[in-house]
Amino acid sequence: MPRKSTHPTPTDQSSLCLQYLRRCGGSARLCTINFSLEVIQTLVNRKLVKVTNTRAGFFVELDEAK
């Protein structure tokens, strides 16, 4: 029987990151997010979020064009 990994995978954390962004109104500053860059990159690759530079910092936003 295969053993379960004790390390969280990016896909497990990506759903939590999406929930966090929804609770924050759809966007949050990148420096305040406590999720790894790997999780954020996974969401960007899946076109669920986008990262924008607003000259006041980088923001992670839910991509509304689904």
TORDO-317114 format. One line per 10 residues: number of its first residue (from 0); their letters; for each residue x, y, z of C-alpha. Coordinates in steps of 0.2 Angstrom, whole numbers, plus 5000, padded with zeros to 4 digits. Example, Ala and Ser with C-alpha at 12.3 -4.5 7.8 and 13.67 -1.06 7.14 Angstrom:
BEGIN
0) AS) 5062/4978/5039  5068/4995/5036
END
This chain:
BEGIN
0) MPRKSTHPTP) 5000/5000/5000  5007/5017/4995  5011/5029/5010  5003/5046/5011  5015/5060/5010  5016/5071/5026  5021/5086/5016  5007/5097/5009  5006/5098/4990  5004/5114/4980
10) TDQSSLCLQY) 4987/5108/4975  4981/5106/4993  4987/5123/4997  4980/5131/4981  4962/5129/4986  4966/5137/5003  4975/5151/4994  4959/5154/4983  4948/5154/4998  4960/5167/5006
20) LRRCGGSARL) 4959/5178/4991  4940/5177/4991  4939/5182/5009  4950/5197/5005  4939/5203/4992  4947/5195/4977  4965/5203/4979  4979/5204/4992  4997/5210/4992  5009/5197/4987
30) CTINFSLEVI) 5020/5201/5002  5006/5198/5015  5001/5181/5008  5008/5167/5018  5008/5154/5004  5023/5148/4995  5027/5155/4978  5025/5138/4971  5007/5138/4976  5004/5155/4968
40) QTLVNRKLVK) 5013/5150/4952  5002/5134/4951  4987/5145/4952  4994/5157/4939  4998/5142/4927  4980/5136/4929  4974/5154/4925  4964/5156/4941  4974/5171/4948  4985/5185/4940
50) VTNTRAGFFV) 4999/5195/4948  4999/5214/4944  5011/5227/4948  5003/5243/4954  5018/5253/4958  5013/5252/4976  5018/5233/4976  5013/5217/4968  4995/5211/4970  4988/5193/4967
60) ELDEAK) 4970/5195/4960  4957/5182/4956  4955/5181/4937  4937/5184/4934  4938/5179/4916  4935/5161/4918
END
